[in-house]
Amino acid sequence: MNYIGSKLSLLEFLEASITEVVDNDCDSFCDLFAGTGIVGTHFKKRGYKIIANDIQYYSYVLNRHYIGNHKVLNFNSLVAEISGLGNIETKNRKDFVCDYLSNIEGIEGFIYENYCLGGTKDNDQPRLYFTDENGKRCDAIRQKIEEWKIKDLINDDEYYFLVTSLIESIDKYANTASVYGAYLKKIKKTAQNDLILKPAELIINDQDHVVFNTDINSIIGKINGDILYLDPPYNHRQYATNYHLLETIAKYDNPNIYGKTGLRDYSKQKSLYCSRRQVFNAFRDLILKAKSRYIFLSYNNEGLMSLDDIKEIMSLRGKYGYFTKEYNRFKADRSENRAYAADTTTEYLHYVICNN
């Protein structure tokens, strides 16, 4: 999925740079601003034990699957519920279950009623985040997943796999430019296609991984790991507002919503790293409390903290240095509306080899 600050295009740069700094005896990798789990997933495939965290619940769901799940999902308790499932080879059952959910009849639930034209046509400002059909499909799939969970027909691993699959699938049919801070006035071509539930990738290995859903500064002193990788927000944009609809689909908690875009309350998910006034102290507190041998920070040249700020803070823990990489900027709006109009930006990977 398109995601602000995604490191998908920088994975080779990150791995090469980190490998150049750390010793060969590192076993654990902490990704504590995990986002969609791109970086943690990459290093999970490299054999590391991953500890992941993010304050957003939809991010927790994604990481709970991509990082937390590491064994085959057998869906044994659904065999009596879904005809033919028992005849499917175990490793292929997740695909079969997704196909089943893709074909259930849509219903007029919370997403349809609040984020589609059919459900909001009488509002002063109707919302067009999804077509009516895809809104109904999303509601039906999400409610069925929750029903199975409540009836103990799926376990936690299977539950987070299915919710992850829905979040990633519905995102491909969203009538937005990229993020959910606004919707388009007309349904674009890709959003007109019927929602198909595509199974999320399952990465199998023999490591036990840990995933948290909390504020990083409140948990950092309780986590021990060889490598700590930090990828905080760089600017004032709050992820809670840009991805509020994914949060609602993940929780499916029928929240009170407000405004043109149907925002949910996000007062407990505001990041200090999006505040120019608070970011320096928050980052200093984080670095001083970290219990890792190596700390790495991804941050670009347009962030709220300056290069001197970062060097000053990270040098408190040991030998400091950085790598750089130029890359294409994420664009969710027109260039003339952005503070920075250039097409590329410079990514810094700061690091410190900790003395203690």
Residue, then its C-alpha position, 0 to 999 in steps of 0.5 A: m500500500n502507498y504509505i507516507g514515509s514507506k522505506l520499500s524503495l530504501l530497503e537495500f540501502l538500509e540493509a547494506s548500511i546497517t550491515e556495515v556497522v553492526d557485528n555478525d552476532c546480532d540476533s534481534f531487530c527492534d522496529l518501534f515506529a513500525g508503520t506497515g512493517i516493511v522494514g521489520t518484515h525485511f529483516k524477519k526474512r533475514g533471520y532476525k527476531i523482530i520486536a515491532n511497535d506502533i501507536q496506530y492500531y491498524s499498524y499493530v494489526l499489520n505487524r501482528h500478522y507480518i511479524g507475529n505470524h510465523k507458522v502455517l495457518n490451518f483454519n481447522s475450526l472453519v472446516a465445518e463452516i465453509s464447505g470444501l475447506g476440509n479438502i484443501e491442503t493446509k498451506n492453501r487454506k488461507d487463500f480458500v478462506c479469502d476467496y470465500l469472503s470475497n464472494i459473500e453478499g455485501i451489507e449496509g454497515f458502518i463503512y457504507e453508511n458513513y464513507c460511501l455516497g449511498g449512505t451519505k447522500d443526504n449529508d451536507q457533504p456526501r463522502l466518496y471514499f469507496t463505491d457503494e458496492n465496495g463499502k458493502r463488501c468491506d462491511a460484510i467481510r469485516q463483520k464476518i471476520e469478527e463473528w468468527k472470532i467471537k465464536d472461536l472459529i478462528n484464532d488470533d493468528e488467523y484473525y490478524f491475517l484476515v484483518t490485514s488482508l482486508i486492510e491491504s485489499i480495500d486500500k487498493y480500491a479507495n477513492t483517494a489520491s493516496v491518503y485518507g485525509a481527503y477523497l476525490k470528487k469523482i470515483k476514479k477508475t481503479a476504485q470502480n473495480d469490485l473488491i477482491l480479498k487478496p491474502a496477505e503474504l505469510i512469512i514462515n520461520d522458527q523465530d518467536h516475534v513480539v508486537f506492541n501497540t503503544d507509545i514508543n517513549s513509554i515502552i522503550g526502557k522495557i525493550n532489549g535488542d541488539i539493533l534498534y531501528l527508528d523511523p519516526p514522523y519527520n514533519h507535522r502530518q499526523y498518521a492518525t488523520n491520514y489513515h483514520l479510515l484504515e483505523t476504523i476498519a481495523k477496529y470496526d468499533n463504530p466510533n463517533i466521527y466528525g467533519k467533512t472526512g468522517l474523522r474519528d477521535y485521535s487525541k490519544q494517538k498524536s505523536l510528539y514527533c510531529s511537533r516542532r516544539q516537542v520533538f527534540n525532548a521526546f527524541r532525547d528521552l527516547i535515545l537516552k532510555a534505549k537499551s540496544r547495542y546499535i541505534f539507527l534513525s531514518y530521517n530526511n533532510e526536510g524533517l523537524m529536527s536538524l542534522d545538528d539536533i540529531k548528532e547532538i542527541m545520538s552522540l550522547r550514547g557513543k560513536y555517531g555517524y550517518f549514511t545518505k541516499e537520495y530518493n523520490r519523495f512521496k506525493a499525495d497532493r499537487s506539487e504547488n501545494r507542498a512546502y517542498a516542491a522538489d521531486t527528490t529528497t535526501e534520506y539520512l540513516h544516522y547511527v550510534i554504536c552505544n557505549n552502554 
